[in-house]
Amino acid sequence: MKLIDAVIARLQVLMKQKGATIYSLNREGGIAKSTLSQLFNRKQEKVSLNLLYDILSTMDVTLKDFFDDPIFDEVNE
């Protein structure tokens, strides 16, 4: 699995758990809807650490909690 696929999958799980949507991340976190759409539609091959931090902060999730998940054991490229 590619790193970007693991990141997106993990974000989707957390968003579902937290009841977050692209709209709420935009409204509450000030993250551009276009940026979020490009990320979740896999139009980007990379995600910046700053963007990831902003998304996670909006959902009250730490980087440690984000990356402490078995999905990242499956990353091989």
C-alpha distances in whole Angstrom, upper triangle without the diagonal:
4,7,8,7,7,10,11,11,13,15,16,17,19,20,21,23,25,26,25,24,24,28,28,26,28,31,31,28,30,26,27,26,25,23,21,21,19,16,16,17,14,17,16,13,14,16,18,19,22,21,19,22,24,22,22,25,26,25,26,23,23,20,20,20,17,15,17,14,12,9,9,9,6,5,6,7
4,5,5,6,9,10,11,12,14,16,17,19,20,21,23,24,26,24,23,22,26,27,24,26,29,29,26,27,24,24,24,22,20,19,19,17,14,14,15,12,14,12,9,10,12,15,16,19,18,16,19,22,20,20,24,25,24,25,22,22,19,19,20,16,14,17,15,14,11,9,11,8,6,6,5
4,5,5,6,9,10,11,12,14,15,17,18,20,21,22,24,22,22,21,24,25,22,24,27,26,24,25,21,22,22,21,18,17,18,16,13,14,15,12,14,12,9,8,10,12,13,16,15,13,16,18,17,17,20,22,21,22,19,18,15,16,16,13,11,14,13,13,10,8,10,9,6,8,6
4,5,5,6,9,10,10,12,14,15,16,18,20,21,22,20,19,17,21,22,19,20,24,24,21,22,18,19,18,17,15,13,14,12,9,10,11,8,11,8,6,6,7,11,12,15,13,11,15,16,15,15,19,20,19,21,18,18,15,17,17,13,13,16,14,15,11,10,13,12,9,11,9
4,5,5,6,9,10,11,12,14,15,17,18,20,21,19,18,17,21,22,19,21,25,24,22,24,20,20,19,19,16,14,15,13,10,10,11,8,12,11,9,10,11,14,15,18,16,14,17,18,16,16,20,21,20,22,19,19,17,18,18,14,13,16,14,13,10,10,12,10,9,11,10
4,6,5,6,8,10,11,12,14,15,17,18,20,18,18,18,22,22,19,22,25,24,22,24,21,22,21,21,18,16,17,16,12,12,14,12,15,13,12,11,11,14,14,17,16,13,16,18,15,15,19,19,18,19,16,16,14,15,14,11,10,12,10,10,6,6,9,8,7,10,11
4,6,5,6,9,10,11,12,14,15,16,18,16,16,15,19,19,16,18,22,21,18,20,17,18,18,18,15,13,14,14,10,10,13,11,14,12,11,10,9,11,11,14,12,9,12,14,12,11,15,16,15,16,14,14,11,13,13,9,9,12,10,12,9,8,12,11,10,13,13
4,5,5,6,9,10,10,12,14,15,16,14,13,13,16,17,14,17,20,19,18,19,16,17,15,16,13,11,11,11,8,7,9,8,12,11,11,10,9,13,13,15,12,10,13,14,11,12,16,16,15,17,15,16,14,16,15,11,12,15,13,14,11,11,15,13,12,15,15
4,5,5,6,9,10,11,13,14,15,14,14,14,18,18,16,19,22,21,20,22,19,20,18,19,17,14,14,14,11,9,12,11,15,14,14,14,13,16,16,18,16,13,16,17,14,14,17,17,15,18,15,16,15,16,14,11,12,14,11,12,8,10,13,12,12,15,15
4,5,5,6,9,10,11,12,14,13,14,15,18,17,15,18,21,20,18,21,18,20,19,20,17,14,16,16,13,11,14,14,17,16,16,15,13,15,15,17,15,11,13,15,12,11,15,15,13,14,12,13,12,13,11,7,9,10,8,10,7,9,12,12,12,16,16
4,5,5,6,9,10,10,12,10,11,11,14,14,12,15,17,16,15,17,15,16,15,17,14,11,13,14,10,9,13,13,16,15,15,14,12,14,13,15,12,9,11,12,9,8,12,12,10,12,10,12,11,13,11,8,10,13,11,13,11,12,16,16,15,19,19
4,5,5,6,9,10,10,9,9,10,14,13,12,15,18,17,16,18,16,17,15,17,15,12,13,14,11,9,12,13,16,16,17,16,14,17,17,18,15,13,15,15,11,11,15,14,12,15,13,15,15,17,14,11,14,15,13,15,12,14,17,17,17,20,20
4,5,5,6,9,10,10,11,13,16,15,14,18,20,19,18,21,19,20,19,20,19,15,16,18,15,12,15,16,19,19,19,19,17,19,19,20,17,14,16,17,13,12,15,15,12,14,12,15,15,16,13,10,13,13,11,13,11,13,16,16,17,20,21
4,5,5,6,8,8,10,12,15,13,12,16,17,16,15,18,17,19,18,20,18,15,16,18,15,13,17,18,20,20,20,19,17,18,17,18,15,12,13,14,10,9,12,11,8,10,9,11,12,13,10,9,12,12,11,14,13,14,18,18,18,22,23
4,5,5,6,5,7,9,11,10,9,13,14,13,13,16,15,16,15,17,16,12,14,16,14,12,15,17,19,19,20,19,17,18,18,18,15,13,14,13,10,9,12,10,8,11,10,14,15,16,14,12,15,16,15,17,16,17,21,21,21,24,24
4,6,5,6,8,11,13,12,12,16,17,16,17,19,18,20,18,20,19,15,16,19,16,14,17,18,21,21,23,22,20,22,21,22,19,16,18,17,13,13,15,14,11,14,13,16,17,19,16,14,17,18,16,18,16,19,21,21,22,25,26
4,6,8,11,14,16,14,14,18,18,17,17,20,19,22,20,23,21,18,19,22,19,17,20,21,24,24,25,24,21,23,22,22,20,17,18,17,14,13,15,13,10,12,11,15,16,17,14,13,16,16,14,17,16,18,21,22,23,26,27
4,5,9,12,13,11,11,15,15,13,14,17,17,19,18,21,20,17,18,21,19,17,20,22,24,24,25,24,21,22,21,20,18,16,16,15,12,11,12,10,7,9,10,13,16,17,14,13,17,17,16,19,19,20,23,24,24,28,29
4,7,10,11,9,10,14,14,13,14,17,17,18,17,20,19,16,17,20,18,16,19,21,24,24,25,24,22,23,22,22,19,17,18,16,13,13,14,12,9,12,13,17,19,20,17,16,20,20,19,22,21,23,26,26,26,30,30
4,7,8,6,7,10,11,10,11,13,13,15,13,16,16,12,14,17,15,13,16,19,21,21,23,21,19,20,19,19,16,14,15,13,10,11,12,9,7,11,12,15,17,19,17,15,19,20,19,22,20,22,25,25,25,28,28
4,5,5,6,8,10,10,11,13,12,13,10,13,13,10,11,14,13,11,14,16,18,19,21,20,18,19,20,19,15,15,16,14,11,12,14,11,10,14,15,18,19,22,19,17,20,22,21,23,21,23,26,26,25,28,28
4,6,5,6,9,10,10,11,9,9,7,9,10,6,7,11,10,9,12,14,15,16,19,18,16,17,18,17,13,13,15,13,10,12,14,11,12,15,16,19,19,22,21,18,21,23,22,24,22,23,27,26,25,28,27
4,5,5,6,8,10,10,9,9,7,11,12,9,10,14,14,13,15,18,18,19,22,21,19,20,21,19,15,16,17,14,12,14,15,12,13,16,18,21,22,25,23,21,24,26,25,28,26,26,30,30,29,32,31
4,5,5,6,8,9,9,11,10,13,13,11,13,16,15,14,17,19,21,21,23,22,19,20,20,18,15,15,16,13,10,12,12,9,10,13,15,18,19,22,21,19,22,24,24,27,25,26,29,29,29,32,31
4,6,5,5,7,6,9,8,12,11,8,11,14,13,12,16,17,18,18,20,19,16,16,16,14,11,11,12,9,7,9,10,7,8,11,13,15,16,20,18,16,19,22,22,25,23,23,27,27,26,29,28
4,6,5,5,5,6,6,9,9,8,10,13,13,13,16,18,18,18,21,19,16,17,17,15,12,13,14,10,9,12,12,9,12,15,16,18,19,23,22,19,22,25,25,28,26,26,30,30,28,31,30
4,6,6,7,9,9,13,13,12,14,17,17,17,19,21,22,22,24,23,20,20,20,17,15,16,16,12,11,14,13,10,12,15,17,20,21,24,23,21,25,27,27,30,28,29,32,33,31,34,33
4,6,8,11,12,15,15,13,16,18,18,18,21,23,23,23,25,23,20,19,19,16,14,15,14,10,10,12,10,7,9,11,14,17,18,22,20,19,23,25,25,28,27,27,31,31,30,34,33
4,5,9,10,14,12,11,14,17,15,16,19,20,21,20,22,20,16,16,15,12,10,11,10,7,7,9,8,5,9,11,13,15,16,19,19,17,20,23,23,27,25,25,29,29,28,31,30
4,6,9,12,11,11,14,16,15,17,19,20,20,19,22,20,17,16,16,13,11,13,12,9,9,12,11,9,12,14,16,18,19,22,22,20,23,26,26,29,28,27,31,31,30,32,31
4,6,9,7,7,10,12,12,13,16,17,16,15,18,16,13,13,14,11,8,10,11,8,8,11,11,9,12,15,16,17,17,21,21,18,21,24,24,27,25,24,28,28,26,29,27
4,5,5,6,9,10,11,13,14,16,15,14,18,16,14,14,16,13,10,13,14,11,11,14,15,13,16,18,19,21,20,24,24,21,23,27,27,29,27,26,30,30,27,30,28
4,5,5,6,8,10,10,12,14,13,14,17,17,15,16,17,16,12,14,16,13,12,15,16,14,16,19,20,22,22,25,24,21,24,27,26,29,26,26,30,29,27,29,28
4,5,5,6,9,10,10,12,11,11,15,15,14,15,17,16,13,15,17,15,14,17,19,17,19,22,22,24,23,26,26,23,25,28,27,29,26,26,30,28,26,28,26
4,5,5,6,9,10,11,10,9,13,12,10,11,14,12,9,11,14,12,11,15,16,15,17,20,19,21,20,23,23,20,21,25,24,26,23,23,27,26,23,25,23
4,5,5,6,8,10,10,10,13,12,10,12,14,13,9,10,13,11,9,13,15,13,14,17,17,19,18,21,21,17,19,22,22,24,21,21,25,24,22,24,23
4,5,5,6,8,8,10,13,14,12,15,17,17,13,14,17,15,13,16,18,16,17,21,20,22,21,24,23,20,22,25,24,25,22,22,26,25,23,25,23
4,6,5,6,5,6,10,11,10,13,16,16,12,13,17,16,14,17,19,18,19,22,21,23,21,24,24,20,21,25,24,25,22,22,25,23,21,23,21
4,6,5,6,6,8,8,7,11,13,13,10,10,14,13,11,14,17,16,17,20,18,19,18,21,20,17,18,21,20,21,18,18,21,20,18,20,18
4,5,8,8,11,11,10,14,16,16,13,12,16,15,12,14,18,16,16,19,18,20,19,21,20,17,18,21,19,20,17,18,21,19,18,20,19
4,6,8,10,12,12,16,18,19,16,15,19,18,16,18,21,20,20,23,22,24,22,25,24,20,21,24,22,23,19,20,23,21,19,21,19
4,5,7,9,10,14,16,18,15,15,18,18,16,18,21,21,21,24,22,23,21,24,23,19,19,23,21,21,18,18,21,18,16,18,16
4,7,9,11,14,17,18,15,16,19,19,17,20,23,22,23,26,24,25,23,26,26,22,22,25,24,25,21,21,24,22,19,20,18
4,5,7,10,14,15,12,13,17,17,16,18,21,21,21,24,22,23,20,23,23,20,20,23,22,23,20,19,22,20,17,18,15
4,7,10,13,15,13,14,17,18,17,19,22,22,23,25,23,22,20,22,23,19,18,22,21,21,18,16,19,17,14,15,12
4,7,9,12,10,10,14,15,15,16,19,20,21,22,20,20,17,19,20,17,16,20,19,20,17,15,18,17,14,15,12
4,6,8,7,7,10,11,11,13,15,16,17,19,17,16,14,17,17,14,14,18,18,19,17,15,18,18,15,17,15
4,5,5,6,9,10,11,12,14,16,17,18,16,15,13,16,17,14,14,18,19,21,19,17,20,20,17,19,17
4,5,5,6,9,10,10,12,14,15,16,14,12,9,13,14,12,12,16,17,20,18,16,19,20,17,19,18
4,5,5,6,9,10,10,12,14,15,14,13,11,14,16,14,15,18,20,22,21,19,22,23,21,23,21
4,5,5,6,9,10,11,13,14,13,13,12,15,16,13,15,18,19,22,20,18,22,22,20,22,21
4,5,5,6,8,10,11,12,10,10,8,12,13,10,11,15,15,18,16,15,19,19,17,20,19
4,5,5,6,8,10,10,9,8,7,11,12,10,12,15,16,19,18,17,20,22,20,23,22
4,6,5,6,9,10,10,10,10,14,14,12,15,18,19,22,21,20,24,24,23,25,24
4,6,5,7,9,9,10,10,14,13,11,14,16,17,20,18,18,22,22,21,24,23
4,5,5,6,5,6,7,10,10,8,11,13,14,18,17,16,20,21,20,23,23
4,5,5,6,7,9,12,11,11,14,16,17,21,20,20,23,25,24,27,26
4,6,8,10,12,15,14,13,16,18,19,23,22,22,25,26,25,29,28
4,6,9,11,14,12,11,15,16,17,20,19,20,23,24,24,27,27
4,7,10,12,10,10,14,15,16,20,20,20,23,25,25,28,28
4,7,8,6,7,10,11,13,16,16,16,20,21,21,25,25
4,5,5,6,9,10,12,16,16,16,19,21,20,23,24
4,5,5,6,8,11,14,14,13,16,18,17,20,20
4,5,5,6,9,13,14,12,15,17,17,20,21
4,6,5,8,11,12,12,14,17,17,21,22
4,6,7,10,10,10,13,15,14,18,19
4,5,8,9,7,10,12,12,15,16
4,7,9,8,10,13,13,17,18
4,5,6,8,10,11,15,17
4,5,5,7,10,13,16
4,5,6,7,11,13
4,5,5,9,11
4,6,8,11
4,6,9
4,6
4
